Amino acid sequence: MKARVTVTLKKGVLDPQGKAIHGALSTLGFDGVEGVRQGKLIEIELADGDRESARRKVEAMCEKLLANTLIENYAIDLVN
């Protein structure tokens, strides 16, 4: 089973990389972009075949290492 974890900054947290991407897009002529927020995607291969057990393990990984839950949100997508 594969887990895809998407980590993004919480609303209201300053996103300097998003601002830099927004400025670069404007410089390259991509008009009409009102804002950019960046994040990260983490793919994890799991030996566990039980969806609920896998979700619990990945949630623990997010809470302990993959996301700074003070300033970041995470979403988990399990794929067979």
Secondary structure, 3 states (H helix, E strand, C coil): CEEEEEEEECCCCCCHHHHHHHHHHHHCCCCCCCCCCCEEEEEEECCCCCHHHHHHHHHHHHHHHHCCCCCEEEEEEEEC
